[in-house]
Amino acid sequence: MSATIKSIQVFPIAVPLKSPFKTALRTVTTAESLLVKVTDSDGVVGLGEAAPTAAITGDTSASIRYAIETVLAPKVIGASLGNAEALKQTIETGIVGNHSPKAALNIAVNDLLAKHAGVSLAEYLGGYRTQVRTDYTVSVGTTDAMVSHATALVAEGFDTLKVKVGNQSPFEDLKQVRAIREAVGPDIKLRLDANQGWRAKQAVVAINQMVDDGLDIELVEQPVPADDFEGMAYVTDRTPIPIMADESIFSVKDALRLLKMAGCDIINLKLMKAGGIDNALKINTLAAAFGVPCMVGSMIESQVSVTAAAQMAAAKQNIVYYDLDAAMMFKNQPTTGGITHQGGLITIPDAAGLGIEFETK
């Protein structure tokens, strides 16, 4: 492949959400993100996205734009797609940290490579499946509001709900989870995400009480602060419900450290944390070697990076949980194409690459 990277453009977007998204860490009413358009010397366009999530990744809109336009673009422009390994390594080592801007460029490069190969990104990465089934998130709020949201989602065809907890006492969280379980019935899967909101002993007491109450929780995500690896291992060892690591794992080194401690049962892969598809796949391979399955999730991101995440998830056998509802929360999309969904069932597009078009004004 003789094509080289010719230009890199960054386009900020801001799209209102259908309703506020609230977690133990933040509240979002408008989704702000940056779309990245990478054009090669053959005129083929690859798309990527960087979502600013300062509370989790430390990346802001301004820092993302500076990292891409001022630091990384001069290193990448002129690089050959024929040596994709070197190109991706240039992105990875071109700046310390800054996971989201690296993710955007890595996604765009993989989009280009799949387009040149004439296959979908999912097929290019492995092609294990063509559909995945996502959950949908119930934001924190009053019990009545959360119950109302949960029942509405079930009516829309979602059979798995991720309930946000951790912004209040575990006792209050427990009451809300009980109310949601009673409202949706026994056949709907419930996952909990504390977003680092509990302490280790609190988490053990609360989770085991949920077991005693027969609430049938599928998994609990990131119950303790991100840097409390010992706390993650403590909770994992003392509760029968699978514990998933999210904010604790940004890198392969993080994953190796936690896996060696038996500190989680599942790992949540996010492109914005890992710095793109290739690093996320390295973490997935390591997790598989330890017998630990993975989820693919997202921040508040548009159809571009959610489609990339979904196609990566569809490509690999060890990725068996899916939290890909973010773009569904947008009132409208800045792009056309990409994944489609019916209720929680997501279908990967047949088109080459991401299968997304972005018209710039």
C-alpha positions in Angstrom: 0.0 0.0 0.0 1.6 3.2 -1.2 -0.8 5.7 0.3 0.5 8.2 2.8 -1.3 10.5 5.3 -2.0 13.8 3.5 -4.0 15.9 6.0 -5.6 15.8 9.4 -8.6 18.0 10.3 -10.4 18.4 13.6 -14.1 19.4 13.9 -15.6 20.2 17.3 -19.2 19.2 17.8 -21.8 19.8 20.5 -25.1 17.9 20.5 -27.8 18.1 23.2 -28.7 14.8 24.9 -32.2 13.5 25.0 -32.0 13.8 28.8 -29.3 14.6 31.3 -26.7 11.8 31.9 -25.8 11.7 35.6 -23.2 9.5 37.3 -21.4 9.6 40.6 -18.7 11.6 38.8 -20.5 14.1 36.6 -23.7 15.4 34.9 -23.8 15.9 31.1 -26.6 17.7 29.2 -24.8 18.5 26.0 -22.3 16.0 24.4 -19.1 17.8 23.3 -16.7 15.9 21.2 -14.2 16.3 18.4 -14.4 14.5 15.1 -11.1 13.9 13.3 -10.9 13.5 9.5 -7.7 11.9 8.2 -7.3 12.0 4.4 -4.6 10.0 2.6 -2.8 10.6 -0.7 -5.4 8.4 -2.6 -8.2 10.6 -1.4 -9.6 8.0 1.0 -10.9 9.4 4.3 -10.7 7.9 7.7 -12.8 9.1 10.6 -12.0 9.2 14.3 -13.3 10.8 17.5 -12.0 12.1 20.7 -14.4 12.7 23.6 -13.3 15.1 26.3 -13.9 13.5 29.7 -11.8 15.5 32.1 -13.2 13.7 35.2 -11.9 10.3 33.8 -9.2 10.7 31.2 -8.1 14.2 32.0 -8.6 15.3 28.4 -10.4 18.5 27.5 -11.6 19.9 24.2 -8.7 22.4 24.1 -6.1 19.8 25.1 -7.4 17.3 22.5 -7.3 19.8 19.7 -3.8 21.0 20.7 -2.4 17.5 21.0 -3.7 16.5 17.5 -3.1 19.6 15.5 0.1 20.9 17.1 1.9 17.8 18.5 0.7 14.6 16.6 -0.3 15.8 13.1 3.2 17.0 12.2 4.6 13.6 13.2 1.9 11.7 11.3 1.5 13.6 8.0 3.5 11.9 5.3 3.6 8.6 7.1 2.9 5.5 5.0 -0.2 3.3 5.5 2.0 0.5 4.1 3.8 0.5 7.4 0.8 0.7 9.7 2.7 -0.6 12.7 5.2 2.3 12.6 2.4 4.8 12.0 0.4 3.6 15.0 3.5 3.6 17.1 4.2 7.2 16.1 0.8 8.1 17.4 1.2 6.1 20.6 4.7 7.6 21.5 4.2 11.1 20.0 2.9 12.5 23.3 2.6 11.2 26.9 -0.9 10.6 28.2 -3.5 12.3 26.0 -5.4 9.0 25.5 -8.4 10.5 23.7 -6.6 12.3 20.9 -4.5 9.2 20.3 -7.7 7.2 20.2 -9.1 9.5 17.5 -6.1 9.1 15.3 -5.8 5.4 15.9 -9.5 4.9 15.0 -9.1 7.0 11.8 -6.1 5.0 10.7 -7.9 1.7 11.3 -10.8 3.1 9.3 -8.5 3.9 6.4 -6.8 0.4 6.5 -10.2 -1.4 6.5 -11.4 0.8 3.6 -8.3 0.0 1.6 -8.9 -3.7 2.3 -12.5 -3.3 1.2 -14.0 -4.8 4.3 -15.8 -3.6 7.4 -13.7 -2.7 10.4 -15.2 -5.6 12.3 -14.1 -8.0 9.5 -10.7 -6.4 9.3 -10.1 -6.9 13.0 -11.3 -10.5 13.1 -15.0 -10.7 12.1 -16.2 -13.0 14.9 -19.8 -11.8 14.8 -22.0 -9.3 13.0 -24.4 -8.3 15.9 -24.0 -7.5 19.6 -26.6 -6.7 22.2 -26.0 -3.6 24.3 -27.4 -2.5 27.6 -28.8 1.0 28.2 -27.8 3.2 31.2 -30.2 4.4 33.8 -28.7 7.6 35.2 -28.7 8.5 38.9 -31.7 10.4 40.1 -34.7 10.0 42.4 -36.1 6.5 42.8 -39.3 7.5 40.9 -37.3 8.9 38.0 -35.0 5.9 37.8 -37.9 3.4 37.9 -39.7 5.4 35.2 -36.6 5.5 33.0 -36.0 1.7 33.5 -39.5 0.7 32.6 -39.5 2.9 29.5 -36.3 1.3 28.3 -37.8 -2.2 28.7 -40.8 -1.0 26.7 -38.4 0.1 24.0 -36.9 -3.4 23.7 -33.8 -3.3 26.0 -33.4 -6.5 28.0 -30.3 -5.3 29.9 -30.0 -2.2 32.0 -26.9 -0.6 33.6 -28.0 1.2 36.7 -25.8 4.0 38.0 -25.1 4.0 41.7 -22.4 5.4 44.0 -23.5 9.0 44.4 -25.1 8.4 47.8 -24.9 5.9 50.6 -24.9 2.2 49.6 -28.0 1.8 51.7 -29.9 4.4 49.5 -28.4 2.8 46.4 -29.8 -0.6 47.6 -33.3 0.8 48.0 -33.2 2.2 44.4 -32.0 -1.1 42.9 -34.7 -3.0 44.8 -37.3 -0.6 43.4 -36.0 -1.0 39.8 -35.9 -4.8 40.1 -39.5 -4.9 41.3 -40.6 -2.6 38.5 -38.9 -4.4 35.6 -39.4 -8.0 36.8 -37.1 -11.0 37.0 -36.3 -11.4 33.3 -34.4 -8.1 32.7 -30.6 -8.2 33.4 -29.4 -5.6 35.8 -25.8 -4.3 35.9 -24.6 -1.8 38.5 -21.9 0.9 37.9 -20.7 2.7 41.0 -18.2 4.9 39.1 -15.7 4.7 42.0 -18.4 5.8 44.5 -18.0 3.2 47.2 -15.3 2.1 49.6 -14.2 -1.5 49.6 -15.9 -2.6 52.8 -19.1 -0.7 51.9 -19.1 -2.4 48.5 -18.8 -5.8 50.0 -21.7 -5.2 52.5 -23.9 -3.7 49.8 -23.3 -6.3 47.1 -23.7 -9.2 49.5 -27.0 -7.7 50.7 -28.2 -7.6 47.1 -27.3 -11.3 46.8 -29.3 -12.0 50.0 -32.2 -10.0 48.7 -32.3 -12.0 45.5 -31.9 -9.0 43.3 -30.0 -11.0 40.6 -27.3 -8.5 39.7 -25.3 -9.6 36.6 -22.2 -7.6 37.5 -20.9 -4.6 39.4 -18.6 -2.1 37.7 -15.8 -0.2 39.4 -17.1 -0.2 42.9 -14.1 1.6 44.4 -11.7 4.5 43.5 -9.6 3.9 40.3 -6.3 3.7 42.1 -7.5 1.3 44.9 -6.3 -1.9 43.3 -6.2 -3.6 46.6 -9.8 -2.5 47.2 -10.8 -4.0 43.9 -9.2 -7.3 44.8 -10.8 -7.2 48.3 -14.3 -6.8 46.8 -13.7 -9.3 44.0 -12.6 -11.9 46.6 -15.5 -11.4 49.0 -18.5 -11.1 46.7 -20.1 -13.8 44.4 -21.3 -11.2 41.8 -18.7 -10.6 39.1 -16.7 -7.3 39.6 -15.7 -5.3 36.5 -12.8 -2.9 36.3 -13.2 0.2 34.3 -11.5 3.4 35.5 -8.7 1.3 37.1 -7.5 0.1 33.7 -6.1 2.5 31.1 -3.2 0.5 29.9 -1.8 -3.0 29.4 0.4 -2.4 32.5 -2.7 -1.5 34.6 -4.5 -4.6 33.3 -1.5 -6.9 34.1 -1.2 -5.5 37.6 -4.8 -6.0 38.4 -5.1 -9.4 36.8 -2.1 -10.7 38.7 -3.9 -9.6 41.9 -7.1 -11.4 40.9 -8.5 -7.9 41.2 -11.5 -8.2 38.8 -13.6 -10.7 37.0 -14.3 -8.6 33.9 -12.5 -5.7 32.2 -14.3 -2.8 30.5 -12.4 -1.7 27.4 -12.9 1.9 26.3 -11.2 3.4 23.3 -10.8 6.8 25.0 -9.0 5.3 28.0 -6.8 2.9 26.0 -5.8 5.3 23.4 -7.5 3.5 20.5 -8.3 0.2 19.1 -4.9 -1.4 19.1 -4.2 -0.8 22.8 -7.7 -2.0 23.7 -7.1 -5.2 21.8 -3.8 -5.8 23.6 -5.6 -5.5 26.9 -8.3 -7.9 25.6 -5.6 -10.5 24.6 -4.0 -10.2 28.0 -7.4 -10.6 29.7 -8.1 -13.7 27.6 -4.8 -15.2 28.7 -6.0 -14.9 32.3 -9.4 -16.3 31.5 -11.1 -12.9 32.0 -13.8 -11.8 29.6 -14.1 -8.1 28.5 -16.8 -5.6 28.0 -16.6 -2.8 25.4 -18.0 0.5 26.6 -17.9 4.2 25.8 -17.9 7.7 27.3 -20.5 10.2 26.0 -19.5 9.7 22.3 -21.1 10.1 19.0 -21.8 7.4 16.3 -18.2 7.6 15.1 -16.3 6.2 18.0 -19.3 4.1 19.3 -19.4 2.4 15.8 -15.6 1.8 16.1 -16.1 0.3 19.6 -19.0 -1.9 18.4 -17.0 -3.2 15.4 -14.0 -4.0 17.6 -16.4 -5.8 20.0 -17.9 -7.8 17.2 -14.5 -8.8 16.0 -13.3 -10.7 19.1 -14.5 -13.8 20.9 -13.4 -12.7 24.3 -15.5 -9.5 24.3 -18.8 -10.7 25.5 -20.4 -7.7 27.3 -21.5 -4.5 25.5 -22.3 -1.0 26.8 -22.7 0.9 23.6 -25.7 3.1 24.2 -23.9 6.5 24.2 -24.8 7.6 20.7 -28.4 6.6 21.3 -28.6 9.3 23.9 -27.9 12.1 21.3 -30.9 14.1 20.0 -29.2 13.9 16.6 -26.0 12.7 15.0 -23.3 14.8 13.3 -22.7 11.9 10.8 -24.6 9.4 8.7 -24.2 5.6 8.6 -22.6 3.4 11.1 -24.2 0.8 13.4 -27.9 0.5 13.6 -30.0 -0.8 16.5 -33.4 -2.3 17.3 -33.9 -2.1 21.0 -30.6 -3.4 22.4 -29.6 -5.4 19.3 -26.8 -3.6 17.4 -26.0 -4.6 13.8 -22.6 -3.9 12.2 -22.8 -2.2 8.8 -21.6 -4.1 5.7 -19.8 -1.0 4.3 -16.0 -0.8 4.2 -14.3 0.6 7.3 -16.6 2.3 9.8 -19.3 2.8 7.2 -19.8 6.4 8.3 -20.0 9.6 6.2 -19.2 13.0 7.6 -20.1 16.1 5.6 -18.1 19.2 6.6 -19.5 22.6 6.0 
